[in-house]
């Protein structure tokens, strides 16, 4: 049975090349807006902002 809670899995996509590079979790109650993090993209070979996608 799945655990009940406020945390959901999200994918982070590179804003430059649109590749889905990272999977993480977030608390949907505390952060209802889309998550934006600056992460390393192995395809662009640079630190680029990554945005939450479905």
N, CA, C and O atoms as CSV, one atom per row, in Angstrom:
chain,resi,resn,atom,element,x,y,z
A,1,UNK,N,N,0.843,-1.172,0.000
A,1,UNK,CA,C,0.000,0.000,0.000
A,1,UNK,C,C,0.890,1.238,0.000
A,1,UNK,O,O,1.896,1.280,0.709
A,2,UNK,N,N,0.537,2.216,-0.767
A,2,UNK,CA,C,1.316,3.447,-0.852
A,2,UNK,C,C,1.158,4.277,0.417
A,2,UNK,O,O,0.106,4.286,1.057
A,3,UNK,N,N,2.229,4.965,0.754
A,3,UNK,CA,C,2.199,5.807,1.947
A,3,UNK,C,C,1.380,7.067,1.686
A,3,UNK,O,O,1.491,7.679,0.624
A,4,UNK,N,N,0.566,7.445,2.649
A,4,UNK,CA,C,-0.216,8.663,2.514
A,4,UNK,C,C,0.620,9.822,3.015
A,4,UNK,O,O,1.298,9.713,4.037
A,5,UNK,N,N,0.573,10.925,2.299
A,5,UNK,CA,C,1.354,12.065,2.735
A,5,UNK,C,C,1.272,13.200,1.745
A,5,UNK,O,O,0.551,13.133,0.749
A,6,UNK,N,N,2.016,14.234,2.032
A,6,UNK,CA,C,2.000,15.422,1.205
A,6,UNK,C,C,3.123,15.442,0.174
A,6,UNK,O,O,3.154,16.332,-0.676
A,7,UNK,N,N,4.045,14.484,0.227
A,7,UNK,CA,C,5.188,14.484,-0.680
A,7,UNK,C,C,4.842,13.769,-1.982
A,7,UNK,O,O,4.222,12.705,-1.977
A,8,UNK,N,N,5.255,14.375,-3.103
A,8,UNK,CA,C,5.000,13.797,-4.419
A,8,UNK,C,C,6.303,13.777,-5.217
A,8,UNK,O,O,7.184,14.611,-5.005
A,9,UNK,N,N,6.415,12.813,-6.139
A,9,UNK,CA,C,7.563,12.745,-7.036
A,9,UNK,C,C,7.404,13.776,-8.142
A,9,UNK,O,O,6.318,13.937,-8.698
A,10,UNK,N,N,8.495,14.478,-8.461
A,10,UNK,CA,C,8.478,15.434,-9.560
A,10,UNK,C,C,9.720,15.217,-10.412
A,10,UNK,O,O,10.727,14.698,-9.932
A,11,UNK,N,N,9.644,15.615,-11.673
A,11,UNK,CA,C,10.770,15.565,-12.590
A,11,UNK,C,C,11.260,16.978,-12.837
A,11,UNK,O,O,10.464,17.911,-12.946
A,12,UNK,N,N,12.584,17.133,-12.925
A,12,UNK,CA,C,13.175,18.430,-13.225
A,12,UNK,C,C,13.717,18.401,-14.639
A,12,UNK,O,O,14.485,17.513,-15.007
A,13,UNK,N,N,13.306,19.390,-15.434
A,13,UNK,CA,C,13.680,19.474,-16.834
A,13,UNK,C,C,14.555,20.690,-17.071
A,13,UNK,O,O,14.310,21.756,-16.506
A,14,UNK,N,N,15.568,20.537,-17.897
A,14,UNK,CA,C,16.482,21.622,-18.241
A,14,UNK,C,C,15.731,22.666,-19.073
A,14,UNK,O,O,14.982,22.317,-19.985
A,15,UNK,N,N,15.934,23.936,-18.757
A,15,UNK,CA,C,15.251,24.996,-19.507
A,15,UNK,C,C,15.917,25.256,-20.846
A,15,UNK,O,O,15.304,25.842,-21.738
A,16,UNK,N,N,17.166,24.827,-20.997
A,16,UNK,CA,C,17.901,25.074,-22.232
A,16,UNK,C,C,17.639,23.990,-23.286
A,16,UNK,O,O,17.287,24.303,-24.424
A,17,UNK,N,N,17.811,22.706,-22.904
A,17,UNK,CA,C,17.672,21.616,-23.884
A,17,UNK,C,C,16.417,20.780,-23.673
A,17,UNK,O,O,16.152,19.877,-24.467
A,18,UNK,N,N,15.635,21.050,-22.631
A,18,UNK,CA,C,14.360,20.386,-22.322
A,18,UNK,C,C,14.499,18.905,-21.942
A,18,UNK,O,O,13.511,18.172,-21.976
A,19,UNK,N,N,15.701,18.458,-21.585
A,19,UNK,CA,C,15.906,17.070,-21.170
A,19,UNK,C,C,15.472,16.900,-19.713
A,19,UNK,O,O,15.706,17.780,-18.885
A,20,UNK,N,N,14.839,15.766,-19.403
A,20,UNK,CA,C,14.439,15.462,-18.028
A,20,UNK,C,C,15.623,14.767,-17.352
A,20,UNK,O,O,15.902,13.598,-17.617
A,21,UNK,N,N,16.309,15.497,-16.479
A,21,UNK,CA,C,17.553,15.008,-15.896
A,21,UNK,C,C,17.422,14.496,-14.476
A,21,UNK,O,O,18.153,13.581,-14.097
A,22,UNK,N,N,16.531,15.041,-13.682
A,22,UNK,CA,C,16.476,14.730,-12.260
A,22,UNK,C,C,15.075,14.343,-11.824
A,22,UNK,O,O,14.083,14.810,-12.382
A,23,UNK,N,N,15.008,13.466,-10.801
A,23,UNK,CA,C,13.757,13.096,-10.150
A,23,UNK,C,C,13.938,13.384,-8.669
A,23,UNK,O,O,14.937,12.983,-8.072
A,24,UNK,N,N,12.976,14.076,-8.078
A,24,UNK,CA,C,13.056,14.412,-6.666
A,24,UNK,C,C,11.649,14.456,-6.082
A,24,UNK,O,O,10.672,14.221,-6.792
A,25,UNK,N,N,11.545,14.753,-4.802
A,25,UNK,CA,C,10.243,14.873,-4.163
A,25,UNK,C,C,10.082,16.285,-3.626
A,25,UNK,O,O,11.057,16.991,-3.371
A,26,UNK,N,N,8.828,16.676,-3.460
A,26,UNK,CA,C,8.551,17.964,-2.838
A,26,UNK,C,C,7.267,17.854,-2.028
A,26,UNK,O,O,6.424,16.995,-2.286
A,27,UNK,N,N,7.133,18.729,-1.054
A,27,UNK,CA,C,5.950,18.792,-0.230
A,27,UNK,C,C,4.953,19.716,-0.926
A,27,UNK,O,O,5.189,20.919,-1.041
A,28,UNK,N,N,3.843,19.151,-1.386
A,28,UNK,CA,C,2.890,19.956,-2.169
A,28,UNK,C,C,2.110,20.963,-1.336
A,28,UNK,O,O,1.516,21.887,-1.891
A,29,UNK,N,N,2.100,20.804,-0.005
A,29,UNK,CA,C,1.401,21.757,0.858
A,29,UNK,C,C,2.259,23.005,1.087
A,29,UNK,O,O,1.759,24.127,1.001
A,30,UNK,N,N,3.553,22.810,1.379
A,30,UNK,CA,C,4.434,23.934,1.681
A,30,UNK,C,C,4.911,24.674,0.439
A,30,UNK,O,O,5.165,25.876,0.506
A,31,UNK,N,N,5.040,23.979,-0.705
A,31,UNK,CA,C,5.495,24.619,-1.945
A,31,UNK,C,C,4.520,24.300,-3.076
A,31,UNK,O,O,4.785,23.399,-3.871
A,32,UNK,N,N,3.410,25.012,-3.166
A,32,UNK,CA,C,2.442,24.731,-4.232
A,32,UNK,C,C,2.905,25.218,-5.608
A,32,UNK,O,O,2.429,24.710,-6.624
A,33,UNK,N,N,3.821,26.191,-5.663
A,33,UNK,CA,C,4.301,26.686,-6.952
A,33,UNK,C,C,5.339,25.713,-7.527
A,33,UNK,O,O,5.837,24.832,-6.826
A,34,UNK,N,N,5.655,25.893,-8.826
A,34,UNK,CA,C,6.621,25.018,-9.481
A,34,UNK,C,C,8.019,25.262,-8.922
A,34,UNK,O,O,8.416,26.394,-8.646
A,35,UNK,N,N,8.739,24.175,-8.767
A,35,UNK,CA,C,10.077,24.219,-8.205
A,35,UNK,C,C,11.083,24.607,-9.285
A,35,UNK,O,O,11.011,24.100,-10.404
A,36,UNK,N,N,12.024,25.506,-8.962
A,36,UNK,CA,C,13.086,25.923,-9.878
A,36,UNK,C,C,14.409,25.797,-9.152
A,36,UNK,O,O,14.614,26.421,-8.110
A,37,UNK,N,N,15.312,24.988,-9.699
A,37,UNK,CA,C,16.618,24.776,-9.091
A,37,UNK,C,C,17.702,24.908,-10.154
A,37,UNK,O,O,17.489,24.562,-11.316
A,38,UNK,N,N,18.857,25.407,-9.749
A,38,UNK,CA,C,19.987,25.494,-10.656
A,38,UNK,C,C,20.818,24.225,-10.473
A,38,UNK,O,O,21.452,24.034,-9.435
A,39,UNK,N,N,20.808,23.354,-11.497
A,39,UNK,CA,C,21.483,22.058,-11.440
A,39,UNK,C,C,22.371,21.894,-12.662
A,39,UNK,O,O,22.274,22.664,-13.617
A,40,UNK,N,N,23.249,20.874,-12.626
A,40,UNK,CA,C,24.142,20.590,-13.743
A,40,UNK,C,C,23.425,19.729,-14.769
A,40,UNK,O,O,22.851,18.696,-14.423
A,41,UNK,N,N,23.454,20.146,-16.032
A,41,UNK,CA,C,22.873,19.365,-17.133
A,41,UNK,C,C,24.010,18.676,-17.871
A,41,UNK,O,O,24.912,19.341,-18.381
A,42,UNK,N,N,23.974,17.344,-17.934
A,42,UNK,CA,C,25.058,16.614,-18.579
A,42,UNK,C,C,25.018,16.748,-20.102
A,42,UNK,O,O,26.020,16.483,-20.767
A,43,UNK,N,N,23.881,17.152,-20.663
A,43,UNK,CA,C,23.780,17.331,-22.106
A,43,UNK,C,C,24.287,18.709,-22.536
A,43,UNK,O,O,24.934,18.835,-23.575
A,44,UNK,N,N,23.998,19.734,-21.745
A,44,UNK,CA,C,24.480,21.092,-22.022
A,44,UNK,C,C,25.892,21.304,-21.478
A,44,UNK,O,O,26.596,22.221,-21.903
A,45,UNK,N,N,26.300,20.453,-20.537
A,45,UNK,CA,C,27.595,20.559,-19.860
A,45,UNK,C,C,27.771,21.908,-19.172
A,45,UNK,O,O,28.826,22.535,-19.263
A,46,UNK,N,N,26.717,22.342,-18.482
A,46,UNK,CA,C,26.734,23.609,-17.761
A,46,UNK,C,C,25.698,23.574,-16.645
A,46,UNK,O,O,24.788,22.744,-16.647
A,47,UNK,N,N,25.851,24.486,-15.696
A,47,UNK,CA,C,24.851,24.658,-14.649
A,47,UNK,C,C,23.732,25.531,-15.199
A,47,UNK,O,O,23.950,26.694,-15.538
A,48,UNK,N,N,22.536,24.962,-15.286
A,48,UNK,CA,C,21.388,25.610,-15.905
A,48,UNK,C,C,20.202,25.483,-14.956
A,48,UNK,O,O,20.144,24.551,-14.155
A,49,UNK,N,N,19.269,26.405,-15.042
A,49,UNK,CA,C,18.067,26.322,-14.223
A,49,UNK,C,C,17.185,25.171,-14.723
A,49,UNK,O,O,16.937,25.029,-15.920
A,50,UNK,N,N,16.725,24.363,-13.777
A,50,UNK,CA,C,15.834,23.243,-14.077
A,50,UNK,C,C,14.474,23.553,-13.450
A,50,UNK,O,O,14.397,24.077,-12.339
A,51,UNK,N,N,13.407,23.222,-14.173
A,51,UNK,CA,C,12.041,23.549,-13.753
A,51,UNK,C,C,11.244,22.257,-13.615
A,51,UNK,O,O,11.474,21.290,-14.342
A,52,UNK,N,N,10.319,22.254,-12.688
A,52,UNK,CA,C,9.450,21.104,-12.444
A,52,UNK,C,C,8.511,20.871,-13.625
A,52,UNK,O,O,7.890,21.804,-14.134
A,53,UNK,N,N,8.419,19.620,-14.048
A,53,UNK,CA,C,7.472,19.205,-15.092
A,53,UNK,C,C,6.716,17.981,-14.597
A,53,UNK,O,O,7.104,17.368,-13.603
A,54,UNK,N,N,5.639,17.623,-15.289
A,54,UNK,CA,C,4.854,16.457,-14.888
A,54,UNK,C,C,5.429,15.195,-15.457
A,54,UNK,O,O,4.895,14.111,-15.221
